[in-house]
C-alpha cells in the first residue's frame, strides 16, 4: 500500500499544478486585453469626417433604402428623392403621397404667406385702383388677313416684279422714245418800246391765246427726256395800244402770234409716275397783229418752264395737264422800218398727251 501511494503522488502533484495554472491564466488574460485596447492609437478625426456614411448593404430591391427615407421622400435606385414632381414651391412641403401642402400649421390667414421656415408673414398690399386702358390709336393702320389673301411680302414682291417688267419692256415706264402733243388756253401781255425814244410810238398788246406744242425726243436714262419742240401762242384778237398817256390809241389787232423753237428737258422724278417738270430755252418769232398803225414783226430769245401730271391710259400713252409760262424778248420792226424792243409774258394751261 505504501508503495502504491508512492506511485500515485506524482499524479496528484501534476493535477495540483494544472489547477493553479488555469486559475492564473484566467486572471491575467482579461487584464492583458484591456491594456492592449487602451494602448491602441485613436482613429483619425479627419478620416472619420471625410468618409461619407456608408449605408448598410441593401439586400432587397432598388426601391428599398437603408435607413428608410423620411416623410416626403421615396426610394429610387437606393436613393431618397422628393416624392413631389415638380418640387414644391417655397412655403410648402411634400407629403408621402406626393402632394404639396403648406409648411405652416395652422394655415396662414388672408393677406399672409407661408415662408420656407414655416412662418406666416404679411404680403405686400396690392393696389385696388382700376388700371386705365391705353387710348386706341385710330391712326395706326389695321391689316386683316384672310386665308388665301395676298400678304404684304407677296405684294411687295409682285410690285418689284412689275417694276422690273416695266423697265425691261418700257410699258408704263418713262423711258425710250418720247412724243408729246398739247393744246389749251392762255393769256398774253406784251409791250414794245420804240428804240427812237418817241413814246408816241410805244405799243402793247394783251389778250387771250390758244397755246399749242409738239415735242419729240428720247430718254438717255429712265425718267429724263432730252429733245426739241415747237411752242406757239396764237392770238386771235388782242387789244392793241399805241402811244402813252394822252397820245394812247387803242384798237383791236388782227390775228397775231408768237412761236418758240428750242431744246426740251423733261424730268419725271419717278419714272413710273406721272408728275414731271420741263424747261425749254430757244429762239422766238413774233408777229403782232395788224392795226391801223400797221404790225410788228421780229425775233429774239425765249424760255419756257412748266410742270404737269399725266396718267397712263395704255402701256405707252399718257394723258394729263400742263401749266407753263413763256417769256419772250424780241426786236420788232414795223412797216416804216422803225425798231422796237419787245417783251412778252404768256401763262398757259394745256391738255397733253404723251407717248413714252
PyMOL commands that set and color helices and strands:
alter all, ss='L'
color gray80, all
select helices_A, chain A and resi 2-39+45-50+152-169+199-201+245-247
alter helices_A, ss='H'
color red, helices_A
select strands_A, chain A and resi 73-76+79-82+92-94+100-102+112-114+120-122+177-194+203-221+224-235+239-242+249-252+256-267+275-291+294-312+317-333+339-355
alter strands_A, ss='S'
color yellow, strands_A
deselect
rebuild
show_as cartoon
